[in-house]
Amino acid sequence: MSLTVTIIAKLSGADPHTAQRAYDVAGAFDGELKAPVPEEFTYGAGARCYAFATIAQTKPALFWGGLVAIVAVPVLMLVKVLHG
């Protein structure tokens, strides 16, 4: 299982198998955003998982940049508070 799939599973609250399936399905659509979404990915953790997988497949820079920002923003705020 790739790092991307592991991160998608953790962020969406889905199991790794569902995350891998969502990643594979999103990759199979080859960026066709109007393609029908499978029923298992229309609600709950499956929907979050499919959304992350679609972003990771179609816009990887946005996906990885967002993950870096999740870590960087609190660190920068802490540095700002400590160094006033």
mmCIF file of the N, C-alpha and C atoms, coordinates in Angstrom:
data_MODEL
# 
_entry.id   MODEL 
# 
loop_
_atom_site.group_PDB 
_atom_site.id 
_atom_site.type_symbol 
_atom_site.label_atom_id 
_atom_site.label_alt_id 
_atom_site.label_comp_id 
_atom_site.label_asym_id 
_atom_site.label_entity_id 
_atom_site.label_seq_id 
_atom_site.pdbx_PDB_ins_code 
_atom_site.Cartn_x 
_atom_site.Cartn_y 
_atom_site.Cartn_z 
_atom_site.occupancy 
_atom_site.B_iso_or_equiv 
_atom_site.pdbx_formal_charge 
_atom_site.auth_seq_id 
_atom_site.auth_comp_id 
_atom_site.auth_asym_id 
_atom_site.auth_atom_id 
_atom_site.pdbx_PDB_model_num 
ATOM 1   N N  . MET A 1 1  ? 0.853   -1.177 0.000   1.00 0.00 ? 1  MET A N  1 
ATOM 2   C CA . MET A 1 1  ? 0.000   0.000  0.000   1.00 0.00 ? 1  MET A CA 1 
ATOM 3   C C  . MET A 1 1  ? 0.897   1.238  0.000   1.00 0.00 ? 1  MET A C  1 
ATOM 4   N N  . SER A 1 2  ? 0.544   2.170  -0.833  1.00 0.00 ? 2  SER A N  1 
ATOM 5   C CA . SER A 1 2  ? 1.367   3.366  -0.981  1.00 0.00 ? 2  SER A CA 1 
ATOM 6   C C  . SER A 1 2  ? 1.108   4.361  0.150   1.00 0.00 ? 2  SER A C  1 
ATOM 7   N N  . LEU A 1 3  ? 2.007   5.309  0.271   1.00 0.00 ? 3  LEU A N  1 
ATOM 8   C CA . LEU A 1 3  ? 1.879   6.350  1.285   1.00 0.00 ? 3  LEU A CA 1 
ATOM 9   C C  . LEU A 1 3  ? 0.620   7.172  1.050   1.00 0.00 ? 3  LEU A C  1 
ATOM 10  N N  . THR A 1 4  ? 0.319   7.457  -0.207  1.00 0.00 ? 4  THR A N  1 
ATOM 11  C CA . THR A 1 4  ? -0.875  8.240  -0.536  1.00 0.00 ? 4  THR A CA 1 
ATOM 12  C C  . THR A 1 4  ? -2.136  7.533  -0.053  1.00 0.00 ? 4  THR A C  1 
ATOM 13  N N  . VAL A 1 5  ? -2.231  6.243  -0.305  1.00 0.00 ? 5  VAL A N  1 
ATOM 14  C CA . VAL A 1 5  ? -3.412  5.475  0.107   1.00 0.00 ? 5  VAL A CA 1 
ATOM 15  C C  . VAL A 1 5  ? -3.499  5.417  1.629   1.00 0.00 ? 5  VAL A C  1 
ATOM 16  N N  . THR A 1 6  ? -2.381  5.267  2.303   1.00 0.00 ? 6  THR A N  1 
ATOM 17  C CA . THR A 1 6  ? -2.379  5.249  3.767   1.00 0.00 ? 6  THR A CA 1 
ATOM 18  C C  . THR A 1 6  ? -2.868  6.575  4.330   1.00 0.00 ? 6  THR A C  1 
ATOM 19  N N  . ILE A 1 7  ? -2.405  7.675  3.764   1.00 0.00 ? 7  ILE A N  1 
ATOM 20  C CA . ILE A 1 7  ? -2.841  9.005  4.214   1.00 0.00 ? 7  ILE A CA 1 
ATOM 21  C C  . ILE A 1 7  ? -4.322  9.208  3.943   1.00 0.00 ? 7  ILE A C  1 
ATOM 22  N N  . ILE A 1 8  ? -4.788  8.773  2.775   1.00 0.00 ? 8  ILE A N  1 
ATOM 23  C CA . ILE A 1 8  ? -6.211  8.894  2.451   1.00 0.00 ? 8  ILE A CA 1 
ATOM 24  C C  . ILE A 1 8  ? -7.047  8.106  3.452   1.00 0.00 ? 8  ILE A C  1 
ATOM 25  N N  . ALA A 1 9  ? -6.620  6.908  3.794   1.00 0.00 ? 9  ALA A N  1 
ATOM 26  C CA . ALA A 1 9  ? -7.361  6.086  4.759   1.00 0.00 ? 9  ALA A CA 1 
ATOM 27  C C  . ALA A 1 9  ? -7.411  6.758  6.130   1.00 0.00 ? 9  ALA A C  1 
ATOM 28  N N  . LYS A 1 10 ? -6.301  7.302  6.581   1.00 0.00 ? 10 LYS A N  1 
ATOM 29  C CA . LYS A 1 10 ? -6.260  7.959  7.891   1.00 0.00 ? 10 LYS A CA 1 
ATOM 30  C C  . LYS A 1 10 ? -7.117  9.219  7.918   1.00 0.00 ? 10 LYS A C  1 
ATOM 31  N N  . LEU A 1 11 ? -7.027  10.054 6.887   1.00 0.00 ? 11 LEU A N  1 
ATOM 32  C CA . LEU A 1 11 ? -7.771  11.307 6.866   1.00 0.00 ? 11 LEU A CA 1 
ATOM 33  C C  . LEU A 1 11 ? -9.274  11.097 6.709   1.00 0.00 ? 11 LEU A C  1 
ATOM 34  N N  . SER A 1 12 ? -9.667  10.074 5.971   1.00 0.00 ? 12 SER A N  1 
ATOM 35  C CA . SER A 1 12 ? -11.089 9.866  5.711   1.00 0.00 ? 12 SER A CA 1 
ATOM 36  C C  . SER A 1 12 ? -11.766 8.995  6.750   1.00 0.00 ? 12 SER A C  1 
ATOM 37  N N  . GLY A 1 13 ? -10.990 8.270  7.532   1.00 0.00 ? 13 GLY A N  1 
ATOM 38  C CA . GLY A 1 13 ? -11.576 7.382  8.530   1.00 0.00 ? 13 GLY A CA 1 
ATOM 39  C C  . GLY A 1 13 ? -12.052 6.067  7.944   1.00 0.00 ? 13 GLY A C  1 
ATOM 40  N N  . ALA A 1 14 ? -11.578 5.740  6.758   1.00 0.00 ? 14 ALA A N  1 
ATOM 41  C CA . ALA A 1 14 ? -11.951 4.488  6.099   1.00 0.00 ? 14 ALA A CA 1 
ATOM 42  C C  . ALA A 1 14 ? -10.853 3.455  6.306   1.00 0.00 ? 14 ALA A C  1 
ATOM 43  N N  . ASP A 1 15 ? -11.188 2.194  6.048   1.00 0.00 ? 15 ASP A N  1 
ATOM 44  C CA . ASP A 1 15 ? -10.177 1.154  6.161   1.00 0.00 ? 15 ASP A CA 1 
ATOM 45  C C  . ASP A 1 15 ? -9.255  1.194  4.933   1.00 0.00 ? 15 ASP A C  1 
ATOM 46  N N  . PRO A 1 16 ? -8.056  0.659  5.034   1.00 0.00 ? 16 PRO A N  1 
ATOM 47  C CA . PRO A 1 16 ? -7.093  0.732  3.929   1.00 0.00 ? 16 PRO A CA 1 
ATOM 48  C C  . PRO A 1 16 ? -7.597  0.085  2.631   1.00 0.00 ? 16 PRO A C  1 
ATOM 49  N N  . HIS A 1 17 ? -8.389  -0.972 2.740   1.00 0.00 ? 17 HIS A N  1 
ATOM 50  C CA . HIS A 1 17 ? -8.917  -1.622 1.538   1.00 0.00 ? 17 HIS A CA 1 
ATOM 51  C C  . HIS A 1 17 ? -9.839  -0.679 0.767   1.00 0.00 ? 17 HIS A C  1 
ATOM 52  N N  . THR A 1 18 ? -10.704 0.025  1.481   1.00 0.00 ? 18 THR A N  1 
ATOM 53  C CA . THR A 1 18 ? -11.608 0.988  0.851   1.00 0.00 ? 18 THR A CA 1 
ATOM 54  C C  . THR A 1 18 ? -10.819 2.132  0.228   1.00 0.00 ? 18 THR A C  1 
ATOM 55  N N  . ALA A 1 19 ? -9.784  2.597  0.927   1.00 0.00 ? 19 ALA A N  1 
ATOM 56  C CA . ALA A 1 19 ? -8.951  3.676  0.401   1.00 0.00 ? 19 ALA A CA 1 
ATOM 57  C C  . ALA A 1 19 ? -8.238  3.246  -0.877  1.00 0.00 ? 19 ALA A C  1 
ATOM 58  N N  . GLN A 1 20 ? -7.731  2.025  -0.902  1.00 0.00 ? 20 GLN A N  1 
ATOM 59  C CA . GLN A 1 20 ? -7.061  1.522  -2.103  1.00 0.00 ? 20 GLN A CA 1 
ATOM 60  C C  . GLN A 1 20 ? -8.047  1.404  -3.257  1.00 0.00 ? 20 GLN A C  1 
ATOM 61  N N  . ARG A 1 21 ? -9.250  0.910  -2.966  1.00 0.00 ? 21 ARG A N  1 
ATOM 62  C CA . ARG A 1 21 ? -10.274 0.791  -4.016  1.00 0.00 ? 21 ARG A CA 1 
ATOM 63  C C  . ARG A 1 21 ? -10.670 2.173  -4.549  1.00 0.00 ? 21 ARG A C  1 
ATOM 64  N N  . ALA A 1 22 ? -10.862 3.143  -3.657  1.00 0.00 ? 22 ALA A N  1 
ATOM 65  C CA . ALA A 1 22 ? -11.216 4.495  -4.091  1.00 0.00 ? 22 ALA A CA 1 
ATOM 66  C C  . ALA A 1 22 ? -10.101 5.096  -4.943  1.00 0.00 ? 22 ALA A C  1 
ATOM 67  N N  . TYR A 1 23 ? -8.867  4.877  -4.553  1.00 0.00 ? 23 TYR A N  1 
ATOM 68  C CA . TYR A 1 23 ? -7.723  5.396  -5.309  1.00 0.00 ? 23 TYR A CA 1 
ATOM 69  C C  . TYR A 1 23 ? -7.663  4.759  -6.693  1.00 0.00 ? 23 TYR A C  1 
ATOM 70  N N  . ASP A 1 24 ? -7.905  3.449  -6.759  1.00 0.00 ? 24 ASP A N  1 
ATOM 71  C CA . ASP A 1 24 ? -7.889  2.758  -8.045  1.00 0.00 ? 24 ASP A CA 1 
ATOM 72  C C  . ASP A 1 24 ? -9.041  3.208  -8.943  1.00 0.00 ? 24 ASP A C  1 
ATOM 73  N N  . VAL A 1 25 ? -10.234 3.360  -8.364  1.00 0.00 ? 25 VAL A N  1 
ATOM 74  C CA . VAL A 1 25 ? -11.392 3.798  -9.148  1.00 0.00 ? 25 VAL A CA 1 
ATOM 75  C C  . VAL A 1 25 ? -11.188 5.219  -9.652  1.00 0.00 ? 25 VAL A C  1 
ATOM 76  N N  . ALA A 1 26 ? -10.689 6.102  -8.793  1.00 0.00 ? 26 ALA A N  1 
ATOM 77  C CA . ALA A 1 26 ? -10.434 7.488  -9.209  1.00 0.00 ? 26 ALA A CA 1 
ATOM 78  C C  . ALA A 1 26 ? -9.375  7.533  -10.310 1.00 0.00 ? 26 ALA A C  1 
ATOM 79  N N  . GLY A 1 27 ? -8.392  6.665  -10.236 1.00 0.00 ? 27 GLY A N  1 
ATOM 80  C CA . GLY A 1 27 ? -7.364  6.601  -11.272 1.00 0.00 ? 27 GLY A CA 1 
ATOM 81  C C  . GLY A 1 27 ? -7.891  6.032  -12.577 1.00 0.00 ? 27 GLY A C  1 
ATOM 82  N N  . ALA A 1 28 ? -8.863  5.135  -12.497 1.00 0.00 ? 28 ALA A N  1 
ATOM 83  C CA . ALA A 1 28 ? -9.424  4.531  -13.702 1.00 0.00 ? 28 ALA A CA 1 
ATOM 84  C C  . ALA A 1 28 ? -10.221 5.532  -14.521 1.00 0.00 ? 28 ALA A C  1 
ATOM 85  N N  . PHE A 1 29 ? -10.770 6.558  -13.879 1.00 0.00 ? 29 PHE A N  1 
ATOM 86  C CA . PHE A 1 29 ? -11.545 7.560  -14.602 1.00 0.00 ? 29 PHE A CA 1 
ATOM 87  C C  . PHE A 1 29 ? -10.657 8.538  -15.356 1.00 0.00 ? 29 PHE A C  1 
ATOM 88  N N  . ASP A 1 30 ? -9.352  8.518  -15.119 1.00 0.00 ? 30 ASP A N  1 
ATOM 89  C CA . ASP A 1 30 ? -8.385  9.355  -15.847 1.00 0.00 ? 30 ASP A CA 1 
ATOM 90  C C  . ASP A 1 30 ? -8.769  10.824 -15.894 1.00 0.00 ? 30 ASP A C  1 
ATOM 91  N N  . GLY A 1 31 ? -9.186  11.364 -14.770 1.00 0.00 ? 31 GLY A N  1 
ATOM 92  C CA . GLY A 1 31 ? -9.487  12.788 -14.692 1.00 0.00 ? 31 GLY A CA 1 
ATOM 93  C C  . GLY A 1 31 ? -10.848 13.178 -15.218 1.00 0.00 ? 31 GLY A C  1 
ATOM 94  N N  . GLU A 1 32 ? -11.676 12.212 -15.596 1.00 0.00 ? 32 GLU A N  1 
ATOM 95  C CA . GLU A 1 32 ? -13.024 12.512 -16.078 1.00 0.00 ? 32 GLU A CA 1 
ATOM 96  C C  . GLU A 1 32 ? -13.912 12.797 -14.867 1.00 0.00 ? 32 GLU A C  1 
ATOM 97  N N  . LEU A 1 33 ? -14.077 14.079 -14.549 1.00 0.00 ? 33 LEU A N  1 
ATOM 98  C CA . LEU A 1 33 ? -14.764 14.478 -13.327 1.00 0.00 ? 33 LEU A CA 1 
ATOM 99  C C  . LEU A 1 33 ? -16.273 14.268 -13.384 1.00 0.00 ? 33 LEU A C  1 
ATOM 100 N N  . LYS A 1 34 ? -16.836 14.097 -14.570 1.00 0.00 ? 34 LYS A N  1 
ATOM 101 C CA . LYS A 1 34 ? -18.278 13.902 -14.712 1.00 0.00 ? 34 LYS A CA 1 
ATOM 102 C C  . LYS A 1 34 ? -18.676 12.425 -14.664 1.00 0.00 ? 34 LYS A C  1 
ATOM 103 N N  . ALA A 1 35 ? -17.724 11.538 -14.441 1.00 0.00 ? 35 ALA A N  1 
ATOM 104 C CA . ALA A 1 35 ? -18.011 10.104 -14.403 1.00 0.00 ? 35 ALA A CA 1 
ATOM 105 C C  . ALA A 1 35 ? -18.887 9.779  -13.182 1.00 0.00 ? 35 ALA A C  1 
ATOM 106 N N  . PRO A 1 36 ? -19.763 8.792  -13.301 1.00 0.00 ? 36 PRO A N  1 
ATOM 107 C CA . PRO A 1 36 ? -20.623 8.434  -12.170 1.00 0.00 ? 36 PRO A CA 1 
ATOM 108 C C  . PRO A 1 36 ? -19.807 7.831  -11.025 1.00 0.00 ? 36 PRO A C  1 
ATOM 109 N N  . VAL A 1 37 ? -20.164 8.208  -9.818  1.00 0.00 ? 37 VAL A N  1 
ATOM 110 C CA . VAL A 1 37 ? -19.472 7.726  -8.623  1.00 0.00 ? 37 VAL A CA 1 
ATOM 111 C C  . VAL A 1 37 ? -20.104 6.404  -8.203  1.00 0.00 ? 37 VAL A C  1 
ATOM 112 N N  . PRO A 1 38 ? -19.300 5.363  -7.905  1.00 0.00 ? 38 PRO A N  1 
ATOM 113 C CA . PRO A 1 38 ? -19.868 4.113  -7.429  1.00 0.00 ? 38 PRO A CA 1 
ATOM 114 C C  . PRO A 1 38 ? -20.671 4.322  -6.137  1.00 0.00 ? 38 PRO A C  1 
ATOM 115 N N  . GLU A 1 39 ? -21.689 3.520  -5.950  1.00 0.00 ? 39 GLU A N  1 
ATOM 116 C CA . GLU A 1 39 ? -22.621 3.665  -4.822  1.00 0.00 ? 39 GLU A CA 1 
ATOM 117 C C  . GLU A 1 39 ? -21.914 3.649  -3.466  1.00 0.00 ? 39 GLU A C  1 
ATOM 118 N N  . GLU A 1 40 ? -20.897 2.811  -3.308  1.00 0.00 ? 40 GLU A N  1 
ATOM 119 C CA . GLU A 1 40 ? -20.223 2.711  -2.006  1.00 0.00 ? 40 GLU A CA 1 
ATOM 120 C C  . GLU A 1 40 ? -19.460 3.976  -1.624  1.00 0.00 ? 40 GLU A C  1 
ATOM 121 N N  . PHE A 1 41 ? -19.243 4.876  -2.589  1.00 0.00 ? 41 PHE A N  1 
ATOM 122 C CA . PHE A 1 41 ? -18.513 6.112  -2.335  1.00 0.00 ? 41 PHE A CA 1 
ATOM 123 C C  . PHE A 1 41 ? -19.416 7.343  -2.363  1.00 0.00 ? 41 PHE A C  1 
ATOM 124 N N  . THR A 1 42 ? -20.686 7.189  -2.054  1.00 0.00 ? 42 THR A N  1 
ATOM 125 C CA . THR A 1 42 ? -21.615 8.319  -2.114  1.00 0.00 ? 42 THR A CA 1 
ATOM 126 C C  . THR A 1 42 ? -21.970 8.898  -0.755  1.00 0.00 ? 42 THR A C  1 
ATOM 127 N N  . TYR A 1 43 ? -21.550 8.266  0.335   1.00 0.00 ? 43 TYR A N  1 
ATOM 128 C CA . TYR A 1 43 ? -21.871 8.792  1.658   1.00 0.00 ? 43 TYR A CA 1 
ATOM 129 C C  . TYR A 1 43 ? -20.819 8.342  2.676   1.00 0.00 ? 43 TYR A C  1 
ATOM 130 N N  . GLY A 1 44 ? -20.738 9.077  3.776   1.00 0.00 ? 44 GLY A N  1 
ATOM 131 C CA . GLY A 1 44 ? -19.871 8.719  4.894   1.00 0.00 ? 44 GLY A CA 1 
ATOM 132 C C  . GLY A 1 44 ? -18.390 8.720  4.579   1.00 0.00 ? 44 GLY A C  1 
ATOM 133 N N  . ALA A 1 45 ? -17.693 7.785  5.215   1.00 0.00 ? 45 ALA A N  1 
ATOM 134 C CA . ALA A 1 45 ? -16.239 7.695  5.065   1.00 0.00 ? 45 ALA A CA 1 
ATOM 135 C C  . ALA A 1 45 ? -15.848 7.354  3.627   1.00 0.00 ? 45 ALA A C  1 
ATOM 136 N N  . GLY A 1 46 ? -16.680 6.592  2.943   1.00 0.00 ? 46 GLY A N  1 
ATOM 137 C CA . GLY A 1 46 ? -16.396 6.259  1.546   1.00 0.00 ? 46 GLY A CA 1 
ATOM 138 C C  . GLY A 1 46 ? -16.376 7.490  0.658   1.00 0.00 ? 46 GLY A C  1 
ATOM 139 N N  . ALA A 1 47 ? -17.301 8.421  0.909   1.00 0.00 ? 47 ALA A N  1 
ATOM 140 C CA . ALA A 1 47 ? -17.347 9.660  0.118   1.00 0.00 ? 47 ALA A CA 1 
ATOM 141 C C  . ALA A 1 47 ? -16.111 10.517 0.380   1.00 0.00 ? 47 ALA A C  1 
ATOM 142 N N  . ARG A 1 48 ? -15.713 10.628 1.652   1.00 0.00 ? 48 ARG A N  1 
ATOM 143 C CA . ARG A 1 48 ? -14.500 11.387 1.973   1.00 0.00 ? 48 ARG A CA 1 
ATOM 144 C C  . ARG A 1 48 ? -13.283 10.735 1.326   1.00 0.00 ? 48 ARG A C  1 
ATOM 145 N N  . CYS A 1 49 ? -13.235 9.428  1.397   1.00 0.00 ? 49 CYS A N  1 
ATOM 146 C CA . CYS A 1 49 ? -12.128 8.669  0.831   1.00 0.00 ? 49 CYS A CA 1 
ATOM 147 C C  . CYS A 1 49 ? -12.039 8.878  -0.682  1.00 0.00 ? 49 CYS A C  1 
ATOM 148 N N  . TYR A 1 50 ? -13.169 8.807  -1.360  1.00 0.00 ? 50 TYR A N  1 
ATOM 149 C CA . TYR A 1 50 ? -13.189 8.994  -2.808  1.00 0.00 ? 50 TYR A CA 1 
ATOM 150 C C  . TYR A 1 50 ? -12.814 10.429 -3.182  1.00 0.00 ? 50 TYR A C  1 
ATOM 151 N N  . ALA A 1 51 ? -13.248 11.396 -2.381  1.00 0.00 ? 51 ALA A N  1 
ATOM 152 C CA . ALA A 1 51 ? -12.904 12.794 -2.652  1.00 0.00 ? 51 ALA A CA 1 
ATOM 153 C C  . ALA A 1 51 ? -11.392 13.002 -2.535  1.00 0.00 ? 51 ALA A C  1 
ATOM 154 N N  . PHE A 1 52 ? -10.788 12.496 -1.466  1.00 0.00 ? 52 PHE A N  1 
ATOM 155 C CA . PHE A 1 52 ? -9.332  12.605 -1.320  1.00 0.00 ? 52 PHE A CA 1 
ATOM 156 C C  . PHE A 1 52 ? -8.612  11.895 -2.461  1.00 0.00 ? 52 PHE A C  1 
ATOM 157 N N  . ALA A 1 53 ? -9.098  10.717 -2.851  1.00 0.00 ? 53 ALA A N  1 
ATOM 158 C CA . ALA A 1 53 ? -8.457  9.954  -3.926  1.00 0.00 ? 53 ALA A CA 1 
ATOM 159 C C  . ALA A 1 53 ? -8.558  10.693 -5.251  1.00 0.00 ? 53 ALA A C  1 
ATOM 160 N N  . THR A 1 54 ? -9.697  11.320 -5.502  1.00 0.00 ? 54 THR A N  1 
ATOM 161 C CA . THR A 1 54 ? -9.865  12.070 -6.744  1.00 0.00 ? 54 THR A CA 1 
ATOM 162 C C  . THR A 1 54 ? -8.913  13.258 -6.790  1.00 0.00 ? 54 THR A C  1 
ATOM 163 N N  . ILE A 1 55 ? -8.790  13.962 -5.669  1.00 0.00 ? 55 ILE A N  1 
ATOM 164 C CA . ILE A 1 55 ? -7.854  15.092 -5.618  1.00 0.00 ? 55 ILE A CA 1 
ATOM 165 C C  . ILE A 1 55 ? -6.416  14.604 -5.784  1.00 0.00 ? 55 ILE A C  1 
ATOM 166 N N  . ALA A 1 56 ? -6.079  13.495 -5.128  1.00 0.00 ? 56 ALA A N  1 
ATOM 167 C CA . ALA A 1 56 ? -4.716  12.956 -5.235  1.00 0.00 ? 56 ALA A CA 1 
ATOM 168 C C  . ALA A 1 56 ? -4.401  12.515 -6.659  1.00 0.00 ? 56 ALA A C  1 
ATOM 169 N N  . GLN A 1 57 ? -5.399  12.013 -7.379  1.00 0.00 ? 57 GLN A N  1 
ATOM 170 C CA . GLN A 1 57 ? -5.176  11.552 -8.751  1.00 0.00 ? 57 GLN A CA 1 
ATOM 171 C C  . GLN A 1 57 ? -5.142  12.708 -9.749  1.00 0.00 ? 57 GLN A C  1 
ATOM 172 N N  . THR A 1 58 ? -6.061  13.668 -9.609  1.00 0.00 ? 58 THR A N  1 
ATOM 173 C CA . THR A 1 58 ? -6.179  14.726 -10.613 1.00 0.00 ? 58 THR A CA 1 
ATOM 174 C C  . THR A 1 58 ? -5.290  15.929 -10.332 1.00 0.00 ? 58 THR A C  1 
ATOM 175 N N  . LYS A 1 59 ? -5.071  16.248 -9.057  1.00 0.00 ? 59 LYS A N  1 
ATOM 176 C CA . LYS A 1 59 ? -4.257  17.408 -8.681  1.00 0.00 ? 59 LYS A CA 1 
ATOM 177 C C  . LYS A 1 59 ? -3.309  17.029 -7.536  1.00 0.00 ? 59 LYS A C  1 
ATOM 178 N N  . PRO A 1 60 ? -2.263  16.262 -7.836  1.00 0.00 ? 60 PRO A N  1 
ATOM 179 C CA . PRO A 1 60 ? -1.373  15.797 -6.767  1.00 0.00 ? 60 PRO A CA 1 
ATOM 180 C C  . PRO A 1 60 ? -0.655  16.930 -6.033  1.00 0.00 ? 60 PRO A C  1 
ATOM 181 N N  . ALA A 1 61 ? -0.344  18.028 -6.712  1.00 0.00 ? 61 ALA A N  1 
ATOM 182 C CA . ALA A 1 61 ? 0.329   19.142 -6.040  1.00 0.00 ? 61 ALA A CA 1 
ATOM 183 C C  . ALA A 1 61 ? -0.584  19.761 -4.981  1.00 0.00 ? 61 ALA A C  1 
ATOM 184 N N  . LEU A 1 62 ? -1.862  19.866 -5.279  1.00 0.00 ? 62 LEU A N  1 
ATOM 185 C CA . LEU A 1 62 ? -2.825  20.384 -4.308  1.00 0.00 ? 62 LEU A CA 1 
ATOM 186 C C  . LEU A 1 62 ? -2.947  19.445 -3.109  1.00 0.00 ? 62 LEU A C  1 
ATOM 187 N N  . PHE A 1 63 ? -2.992  18.152 -3.361  1.00 0.00 ? 63 PHE A N  1 
ATOM 188 C CA . PHE A 1 63 ? -3.097  17.156 -2.287  1.00 0.00 ? 63 PHE A CA 1 
ATOM 189 C C  . PHE A 1 63 ? -1.892  17.237 -1.351  1.00 0.00 ? 63 PHE A C  1 
ATOM 190 N N  . TRP A 1 64 ? -0.691  17.169 -1.919  1.00 0.00 ? 64 TRP A N  1 
ATOM 191 C CA . TRP A 1 64 ? 0.510   17.180 -1.083  1.00 0.00 ? 64 TRP A CA 1 
ATOM 192 C C  . TRP A 1 64 ? 0.766   18.559 -0.470  1.00 0.00 ? 64 TRP A C  1 
ATOM 193 N N  . GLY A 1 65 ? 0.441   19.624 -1.197  1.00 0.00 ? 65 GLY A N  1 
ATOM 194 C CA . GLY A 1 65 ? 0.571   20.968 -0.628  1.00 0.00 ? 65 GLY A CA 1 
ATOM 195 C C  . GLY A 1 65 ? -0.352  21.179 0.554   1.00 0.00 ? 65 GLY A C  1 
ATOM 196 N N  . GLY A 1 66 ? -1.555  20.646 0.465   1.00 0.00 ? 66 GLY A N  1 
ATOM 197 C CA . GLY A 1 66 ? -2.493  20.733 1.586   1.00 0.00 ? 66 GLY A CA 1 
ATOM 198 C C  . GLY A 1 66 ? -1.995  19.976 2.806   1.00 0.00 ? 66 GLY A C  1 
ATOM 199 N N  . LEU A 1 67 ? -1.407  18.812 2.584   1.00 0.00 ? 67 LEU A N  1 
ATOM 200 C CA . LEU A 1 67 ? -0.856  18.044 3.705   1.00 0.00 ? 67 LEU A CA 1 
ATOM 201 C C  . LEU A 1 67 ? 0.313   18.766 4.366   1.00 0.00 ? 67 LEU A C  1 
ATOM 202 N N  . VAL A 1 68 ? 1.154   19.395 3.544   1.00 0.00 ? 68 VAL A N  1 
ATOM 203 C CA . VAL A 1 68 ? 2.269   20.177 4.102   1.00 0.00 ? 68 VAL A CA 1 
ATOM 204 C C  . VAL A 1 68 ? 1.723   21.357 4.890   1.00 0.00 ? 68 VAL A C  1 
ATOM 205 N N  . ALA A 1 69 ? 0.669   21.993 4.395   1.00 0.00 ? 69 ALA A N  1 
ATOM 206 C CA . ALA A 1 69 ? 0.081   23.143 5.090   1.00 0.00 ? 69 ALA A CA 1 
ATOM 207 C C  . ALA A 1 69 ? -0.532  22.741 6.428   1.00 0.00 ? 69 ALA A C  1 
ATOM 208 N N  . ILE A 1 70 ? -1.109  21.548 6.495   1.00 0.00 ? 70 ILE A N  1 
ATOM 209 C CA . ILE A 1 70 ? -1.690  21.072 7.760   1.00 0.00 ? 70 ILE A CA 1 
ATOM 210 C C  . ILE A 1 70 ? -0.622  21.028 8.846   1.00 0.00 ? 70 ILE A C  1 
ATOM 211 N N  . VAL A 1 71 ? 0.593   20.685 8.473   1.00 0.00 ? 71 VAL A N  1 
ATOM 212 C CA . VAL A 1 71 ? 1.698   20.621 9.441   1.00 0.00 ? 71 VAL A CA 1 
ATOM 213 C C  . VAL A 1 71 ? 2.352   21.989 9.610   1.00 0.00 ? 71 VAL A C  1 
ATOM 214 N N  . ALA A 1 72 ? 2.528   22.717 8.521   1.00 0.00 ? 72 ALA A N  1 
ATOM 215 C CA . ALA A 1 72 ? 3.308   23.958 8.557   1.00 0.00 ? 72 ALA A CA 1 
ATOM 216 C C  . ALA A 1 72 ? 2.595   25.100 9.279   1.00 0.00 ? 72 ALA A C  1 
ATOM 217 N N  . VAL A 1 73 ? 1.306   25.241 9.100   1.00 0.00 ? 73 VAL A N  1 
ATOM 218 C CA . VAL A 1 73 ? 0.594   26.376 9.699   1.00 0.00 ? 73 VAL A CA 1 
ATOM 219 C C  . VAL A 1 73 ? 0.673   26.364 11.224  1.00 0.00 ? 73 VAL A C  1 
ATOM 220 N N  . PRO A 1 74 ? 0.386   25.249 11.914  1.00 0.00 ? 74 PRO A N  1 
ATOM 221 C CA . PRO A 1 74 ? 0.541   25.269 13.379  1.00 0.00 ? 74 PRO A CA 1 
ATOM 222 C C  . PRO A 1 74 ? 1.977   25.514 13.837  1.00 0.00 ? 74 PRO A C  1 
ATOM 223 N N  . VAL A 1 75 ? 2.943   24.982 13.095  1.00 0.00 ? 75 VAL A N  1 
ATOM 224 C CA . VAL A 1 75 ? 4.350   25.210 13.455  1.00 0.00 ? 75 VAL A CA 1 
ATOM 225 C C  . VAL A 1 75 ? 4.686   26.695 13.305  1.00 0.00 ? 75 VAL A C  1 
ATOM 226 N N  . LEU A 1 76 ? 4.269   27.308 12.232  1.00 0.00 ? 76 LEU A N  1 
ATOM 227 C CA . LEU A 1 76 ? 4.532   28.728 12.039  1.00 0.00 ? 76 LEU A CA 1 
ATOM 228 C C  . LEU A 1 76 ? 3.844   29.594 13.091  1.00 0.00 ? 76 LEU A C  1 
ATOM 229 N N  . MET A 1 77 ? 2.624   29.208 13.482  1.00 0.00 ? 77 MET A N  1 
ATOM 230 C CA . MET A 1 77 ? 1.933   29.940 14.538  1.00 0.00 ? 77 MET A CA 1 
ATOM 231 C C  . MET A 1 77 ? 2.663   29.801 15.875  1.00 0.00 ? 77 MET A C  1 
ATOM 232 N N  . LEU A 1 78 ? 3.169   28.634 16.168  1.00 0.00 ? 78 LEU A N  1 
ATOM 233 C CA . LEU A 1 78 ? 3.917   28.416 17.399  1.00 0.00 ? 78 LEU A CA 1 
ATOM 234 C C  . LEU A 1 78 ? 5.211   29.229 17.400  1.00 0.00 ? 78 LEU A C  1 
ATOM 235 N N  . VAL A 1 79 ? 5.902   29.261 16.293  1.00 0.00 ? 79 VAL A N  1 
ATOM 236 C CA . VAL A 1 79 ? 7.127   30.057 16.176  1.00 0.00 ? 79 VAL A CA 1 
ATOM 237 C C  . VAL A 1 79 ? 6.801   31.537 16.377  1.00 0.00 ? 79 VAL A C  1 
ATOM 238 N N  . LYS A 1 80 ? 5.708   32.002 15.790  1.00 0.00 ? 80 LYS A N  1 
ATOM 239 C CA . LYS A 1 80 ? 5.303   33.406 15.929  1.00 0.00 ? 80 LYS A CA 1 
ATOM 240 C C  . LYS A 1 80 ? 5.000   33.743 17.387  1.00 0.00 ? 80 LYS A C  1 
ATOM 241 N N  . VAL A 1 81 ? 4.321   32.847 18.087  1.00 0.00 ? 81 VAL A N  1 
ATOM 242 C CA . VAL A 1 81 ? 3.988   33.089 19.500  1.00 0.00 ? 81 VAL A CA 1 
ATOM 243 C C  . VAL A 1 81 ? 5.256   33.090 20.354  1.00 0.00 ? 81 VAL A C  1 
ATOM 244 N N  . LEU A 1 82 ? 6.145   32.148 20.130  1.00 0.00 ? 82 LEU A N  1 
ATOM 245 C CA . LEU A 1 82 ? 7.340   32.030 20.957  1.00 0.00 ? 82 LEU A CA 1 
ATOM 246 C C  . LEU A 1 82 ? 8.362   33.138 20.698  1.00 0.00 ? 82 LEU A C  1 
ATOM 247 N N  . HIS A 1 83 ? 8.426   33.630 19.487  1.00 0.00 ? 83 HIS A N  1 
ATOM 248 C CA . HIS A 1 83 ? 9.414   34.657 19.161  1.00 0.00 ? 83 HIS A CA 1 
ATOM 249 C C  . HIS A 1 83 ? 8.806   36.046 19.031  1.00 0.00 ? 83 HIS A C  1 
ATOM 250 N N  . GLY A 1 84 ? 7.510   36.136 19.292  1.00 0.00 ? 84 GLY A N  1 
ATOM 251 C CA . GLY A 1 84 ? 6.780   37.401 19.342  1.00 0.00 ? 84 GLY A CA 1 
ATOM 252 C C  . GLY A 1 84 ? 7.200   38.367 18.355  1.00 0.00 ? 84 GLY A C  1 
# 
